[in-house]
Amino acid sequence: AQNADIYRPDSTPPARVTVSGVVDVPLVPSLVGRAPLPVVNVMVNGKGPFRFGIETGAHFVAVAPALVNQLGVTRTGGPDDSPGFRADSMTIGGATFADVPVTQLSGASGVDGLLGWPFWSGVRVTIDYPAGRLQIIRDSLPAPDGRSVLVLTRLGDFWGAPVTIGEHSCTAVVDTRSTGGIGVTPELAGTLSFQTMPVVVGRAGGAAIAPVEVKRGVLTGDVTLGQYTFIHPPISIRPLPPAFPQQPILGAQVLNNFVVSLDVTRGRIELERRGRDTIAITDGLPGGPPPPAAVPQDTLFARLTHALDSLSAAGQFSGVAVIAKDGVPLYQRAYGQADIAHHRANTVGTVFNVGSINKIFTNIAIHQLVAEGRMSLDSTVG
């Protein structure tokens, strides 16, 4: 076996990509995170669908160990803790990616795998955060204009976009998996001006990052990203491992304000926004921008119904959705079949077998404890 300390996962793009017109599919709900990782259903070797996160902070395609066992794929190399394999095909709607190198990774919580940068070579992929949609097309983005279309720059194994934080112009890592907004290292934070001084707010880690102390403060100035301005945003501060780029990070709390299009082949990113060009990110810190107005309950339930109707119509959800307060149901809707053979529909009173569903809650609880630095995935049980 190769030495895991020097092994690098295969970052070769898929050998062939076939796209039928404009592929437009819904994103599926993420199981973790305040500002969730965009997740899409993927068929692998004709099996599935499986939940894959779109991970712009990864330079390879990753699959969970359970998925490797289910697919029965052939190992191609790599160390025992992160072996490499090849998938004959990975299909998203009308887009098929053939002969894809994949690496087994156990740190992808809440999903069956991750689709890193190389996977999208040769196509333009659009993540419509507000609408919860994903588009794939054989097309390229227009030339960068410094406003909505920006240059993507390689930062080691990562990609970054130009940003100005206060008076500091730099290139920031675009990371869809980061649940934060704007993150910087302590060294960069020392050059910035804060109207609310940074305070410790907890601990955080990642798949390849040990949990560390995180501080957060409200910036005196603004952050500009192309034509868009984030007004006095909260800034997260934490050290990063030496192997990681030390540039700022743009996480999901920034990206989810946009329709984000990525053209990896030509090194371009497009950010479109249906609202104003000035944006407020609230984090509950004194001196920060005010929180957005609460969404009326009827509006919230109408949006939820629309999302569930769409998922059900696409064959991606069958069950019962319930929202309750103090034990009193406020919202109840049933979808799909309780007994397909006898055409018996689900109702709000349908009894479901729990089975292994409790594993999901255990998974989420464990990763929340890891994120808070209270335990490690390598901790000994017993």
Order of alpha helices (4+ residues) and beta strands (2+ residues): beta-beta-beta-beta-beta-alpha-beta-beta-beta-beta-beta-beta-beta-beta-beta-beta-beta-alpha-beta-beta-beta-beta-beta-beta-alpha-beta-beta-beta-alpha-beta-beta-beta-beta-alpha
